[in-house]
Amino acid sequence: MPNRLSSAEELEKLRAEILSKRDSKKPTIAICSGTGCETYGSGVVHRAFLQEVKAQGLEDKIDVRATGCHGFCEKGVVVVVFPEEISYVKVKQEDAAEVVEAVANNKVLDRLLYVDPVTGKKIAKEADIPFYKNQSRIVFGANKLIDPKKIEDYIALGGYSALAKALSKMSPEAVLEEVKKSNLRGRGGGGFPAGTKWEETKNTPGNIKYAVVNCDEGDPGAYMDRSLTEGNPHSVLEGLILCGYAIGAHQGYIYVRQEYPLAVENLKIALQQAEEYGLLGKNILGSGFDFDVGTHRGAGAFVSGESSALMAAIEGKTGEPRLKYIHTAVSGIKGRPTNLNNVETYATVPLIINKGADWFRSIGTAESKGTKIFSLVGKVNNTGLVEIPMGMTLRQIIYDIGGGILNGKKFKGVQTGGPSGGIIPEKHLDTPVDFDALTDLGSMMGSGGMVVMDEDTCMVDVARYFVDFLCGESCGKCIPCREGLRLLQRILTDICNGEGQPGDLDTIEEVAEVMVDASLCALGSTAANPVLSTLKYFRDEYEAHIKEKRCPAKFCKALTSYYIDPTKCEACLICLRNCPAGAVNGGKGLIHWIDQEKCTSCGVCFDVCPPRFNAVVKISGEPVPPPPPAGTKVSRKKEA
Amino acid sequence: MEEMVNLQIDGKQVKARPGATVLEAAREAGIKIPTLCVHEKLAPYGACRICSVEAEKNGKVKVVASCGYPVEEGLVVRTNTPRLKKIRKLVLELVGPQATFEGQVGGELRKLADENGADINRFAARLAVKSQRCILCGLCVRYCDEVIGSPAIGFVGRGIERRVVFYPDKARKVFAAGMEWATEVCPTGKIGAESDGTYFGFTIDDFLAGKL
């Protein structure tokens, strides 16, 4: 076990010692070991690299490192070779030998390089890949450089220097002032200024105070907090300790989802290592400041991300929001002043302390400073975690970083902010992304989910999806949220099923208004946002469903029929064989046709029909043409 | 003596002790705010939102639950605006279908529905919920826990699946000592009507077995 560091100087000495043992020119093979790449088998790939380096007798010439999430999850397993930062994508265990050989001979292995889908060109250096090139990874960037299970990697990069600076040279008030001055706003959803929250906790009288990390990330499609917690746990921890110092708390908690096992594991290791080095616990770095941290694993309730619900859960009670007219900053866990911030907010704090509030304020827009990590998912070419300076436009994120819409389809909307957010249409794509601009559009920043939707997405169905999600994730305590959601769910389901009634849209608006006004917590008051924003920007789609029984995106099953165009069908038997309902008739040489009585609108025929025939068409809102007379043969014009 | 807090409720100047809620201050001043899930012996809960009022501070108006909102110097409260009437009416209409018994509601709920012009069956067909005769106000749950001191009744499930259930062994003991209180706190009359005085049909075991 290492000696506990008893001063800022000792930390610097340790850092120098770690660096002196490292050769920055020595090749390092970094294998992304975040949960995304893990599902692609990064554990196996990592072991293959270790074995291969050993087998080729290169152990003292090449380092192999399992790192935090790199963010380009779609291309997993992602492997980067330092110092040149050559990026290999979709790496499998059988590729290890060749990669190691290439590294040993200072060569680039062409076949595993990233191919730009736009230009078709191969790109060797990670920094040149458009997905990375257009990002500013000040918070997330360290992930690829460190093994999250080794505190020494974090220290080597300057880790805990902000804590050492604060404890040795700054008063708690000075730390608070710096955070206030930076105008860092909460990255978890609300965008409330972190410094103001800290100050309220600090100024509330009391000997016992708490600082808590909210890692109860639960928005569908969002996973930046997971990747940061599992990929760079010490950055979150350092921010938390700094907060404790500033507000006068000596106990911290990290509330982390049970569904994030790697985050839980890496956090526990991080806590233990920080404690061993004297960066946590009693008399941190010899400063006299004590701070302990416990982890609390969430039992999978989305609503527990709400501050008062989260604190109830930490106390061992049901995770339900309470009346919050007295802030949790004043009366939180066990009635004590408690500061709660999100993972990303805490991870940003050490940077602010090190580089100063002015540096932080130089990034971003007038009211939203710094960067924000988004999880860019859905129908874009490049999906993954992207960190951008506030103020970048949605179009830049989706097209420059995301590489545009998948399969050359048309963009339709982008959902931001998860179930509390909304859907933003094409005409607002040039909006600079910041807290206030997104709220003005009827959406919100939320924790940073960004789900891109193409022309095949039905906006009524999207609204129904989020309402469904919340019907199961609301706590059910207050009537406007619980019963409002239930009614919205019934109405939206009816509309999707072609059973919408005149007046439904008025009822939706009436219910939504009361939910906004009267719900107990923010989950309820924002729950109608996905419905209201789609109603605002895509009202015609709702009306088509209700009045014309037509789904413009041809997505809603009850309103969509499938039909085989007899002039295009080549009787290839593929749809006939694949139809799970046995609804496709015809045979060898006979034009296929769909028995509408049997058809379940599953869409398999549409998906399997070879693109060169393109014979299956979707029909909505119009009658399906009658099938050709029984036994009509294919006339093979092309062969004639 | 403590310094009193001055506020205005429906145009009337009201003095309240610090720490009091707006609802308490209003009641003391003889101003009636309708409530449903409030009970004098229980901590404010804020589930029904019937007691919503408009609170104006520094020119900003927001809707708050008066049962839990603390009085503040200079606060301006309005208890019966069109916005609030709309909330009360819709809340009652939303919760109505599951509160009915044979298409009707009784007790406190009936009174509130009449006072607020709420059509209890407005969404009955659309919501198509089982008539539970329960609006999940939590009065029985909270009274049992906070006053009786034995949590024999509890909530299970989340969101629209939320239910009240009894924990059979505990509940038998609690109710053996008299169950008038439970009949009394229930605003829909469910407990009085559905219990034989010693036992309830809807237990945690039924919930776990998927019968509820």
Interface residues (C-beta under 8 A of the other chain):
Chain A: A301 V303 T318 R322 L323 Y325 I326 L470 C471 G472 E473 S474 C475 G476 K477 C478 I479 P480 R482 E483 G484 L485 R486 L487 Q489 R490 I491 D494 E510 V511 E513 V514 D517 A518 S519 L520
Chain B: P44 Y45 G46 A47 C48 R49 S52 V63 V64 A65 C67 G68 Y69 P70 R83 K86 I87 L90 V91 L94 V95 F123 R126 L127 A128 V129 I135 L136 G138 F155 G157 R158 G159 I160 E161 R162
